Amino acid sequence: MEKLAWARPMSCANSNNCPEVAVTGDAVYVRSSLLPDAIAELTPDEWRDLVAAIRAGEFSI
């Protein structure tokens, strides 16, 4: 796997438990800063669907 440029939300900049995302031309990679070796690989369509579902509150507790 190529070296990825990981980004995290600005609201999480100084925290140790944050989601991190890296985007390449073919995929979007997602991981937790607590488990940086556990990486999920999504297609761009899967990423768009996930973000839309989060925004729609489908994962609210």
Backbone as numpy.savetxt, mean C-alpha at the origin, in Angstrom:
# Nx Ny Nz CAx CAy CAz Cx Cy Cz
13.33 -8.96 -7.57 12.47 -7.78 -7.57 13.37 -6.55 -7.57
12.98 -5.57 -8.35 13.73 -4.32 -8.40 13.62 -3.57 -7.07
14.54 -2.65 -6.85 14.48 -1.83 -5.64 13.27 -0.91 -5.75
12.42 -0.94 -4.75 11.18 -0.19 -4.77 11.29 1.07 -3.93
10.62 2.13 -4.38 10.56 3.39 -3.64 9.26 3.39 -2.83
9.36 3.08 -1.56 8.20 2.98 -0.70 7.75 4.35 -0.21
6.43 4.54 -0.19 5.84 5.79 0.32 4.81 5.42 1.38
4.64 6.32 2.34 3.63 6.11 3.39 2.82 7.40 3.53
1.63 7.31 4.09 0.80 8.51 4.26 1.52 9.55 5.11
1.30 10.81 4.79 1.91 11.89 5.55 1.51 11.83 7.02
0.29 11.40 7.30 -0.17 11.32 8.69 0.54 10.22 9.47
1.29 9.41 8.80 1.99 8.28 9.42 3.51 8.47 9.39
3.97 9.61 9.03 5.40 9.83 8.78 6.30 9.44 9.94
5.86 9.65 11.17 6.72 9.38 12.33 6.27 8.16 13.12
5.44 7.33 12.55 4.92 6.16 13.25 5.64 4.90 12.79
5.56 3.85 13.60 6.20 2.59 13.25 5.21 1.56 12.72
3.94 1.90 12.64 2.91 0.96 12.19 2.10 1.62 11.09
2.63 1.61 9.88 2.01 2.33 8.77 1.92 1.48 7.52
0.90 1.73 6.70 0.89 1.09 5.39 1.91 1.79 4.50
2.53 1.02 3.63 3.50 1.58 2.68 3.15 1.05 1.29
3.34 1.90 0.29 2.99 1.56 -1.08 4.16 1.91 -2.00
4.39 1.04 -2.98 5.39 1.32 -4.02 4.72 1.03 -5.37
4.85 1.95 -6.29 4.21 1.83 -7.60 5.27 1.68 -8.67
5.08 0.68 -9.54 5.94 0.52 -10.72 5.04 0.61 -11.95
5.60 0.43 -13.10 4.80 0.49 -14.33 3.80 -0.64 -14.45
4.08 -1.78 -13.82 3.24 -2.97 -13.98 2.46 -3.37 -12.74
2.84 -2.86 -11.58 2.23 -3.34 -10.34 2.26 -2.28 -9.26
1.43 -2.52 -8.25 1.43 -1.72 -7.03 1.72 -2.69 -5.89
2.71 -2.35 -5.06 3.10 -3.21 -3.96 2.67 -2.55 -2.65
2.14 -3.36 -1.74 1.65 -2.85 -0.47 2.26 -3.69 0.65
2.65 -3.01 1.73 3.19 -3.73 2.89 2.92 -2.91 4.15
3.15 -3.51 5.28 3.08 -2.83 6.56 4.50 -2.53 7.01
4.71 -1.38 7.61 6.05 -1.06 8.10 6.47 -2.01 9.23
5.50 -2.67 9.88 5.82 -3.64 10.92 6.32 -4.97 10.33
5.89 -5.29 9.12 6.28 -6.54 8.45 6.77 -6.23 7.03
7.90 -5.58 6.89 8.33 -5.11 5.58 8.64 -6.21 4.56
8.81 -7.44 5.01 9.07 -8.53 4.07 7.79 -9.18 3.55
6.65 -8.86 4.13 5.36 -9.40 3.70 4.74 -8.39 2.72
4.96 -8.63 1.44 4.57 -7.67 0.40 3.46 -8.26 -0.46
2.38 -7.50 -0.62 1.30 -7.90 -1.51 1.50 -7.19 -2.85
1.36 -7.92 -3.93 1.49 -7.35 -5.27 0.11 -7.28 -5.91
-0.29 -6.08 -6.32 -1.58 -5.86 -6.95 -1.40 -5.33 -8.36
-2.35 -5.63 -9.22 -2.36 -5.00 -10.53 -2.88 -3.58 -10.35
-2.66 -2.70 -11.32 -3.23 -1.35 -11.20 -4.76 -1.38 -11.02
-5.46 -2.30 -11.70 -6.91 -2.39 -11.54 -7.29 -2.84 -10.13
-6.58 -3.80 -9.58 -6.84 -4.24 -8.21 -6.60 -3.11 -7.22
-5.54 -2.33 -7.45 -5.24 -1.20 -6.57 -6.37 -0.17 -6.62
-6.84 0.17 -7.82 -7.94 1.13 -7.95 -9.19 0.62 -7.23
-9.48 -0.68 -7.38 -10.65 -1.26 -6.71 -10.49 -1.20 -5.19
-9.31 -1.49 -4.69 -9.06 -1.45 -3.24 -9.23 -0.03 -2.71
-8.64 0.95 -3.37 -8.75 2.33 -2.92 -10.21 2.79 -2.97
-10.93 2.43 -4.03 -12.35 2.81 -4.13 -13.15 2.19 -2.99
-12.88 0.94 -2.66 -13.60 0.27 -1.57 -13.29 0.93 -0.22
-12.03 1.29 0.00 -11.67 1.96 1.26 -12.39 3.30 1.35
-12.36 4.06 0.27 -13.04 5.37 0.27 -14.53 5.25 0.48
-15.12 4.15 -0.01 -16.57 3.93 0.12 -16.94 3.40 1.50
-15.95 3.14 2.34 -16.21 2.67 3.70 -16.49 1.19 3.81
-16.13 0.41 2.80 -16.40 -1.02 2.83 -15.61 -1.76 3.92
-14.58 -1.15 4.46 -13.77 -1.80 5.47 -13.90 -1.13 6.84
-14.91 -0.32 7.01 -15.11 0.37 8.28 -15.51 -0.61 9.36
-15.05 -0.32 10.55 -15.39 -1.18 11.69 -16.52 -0.56 12.46
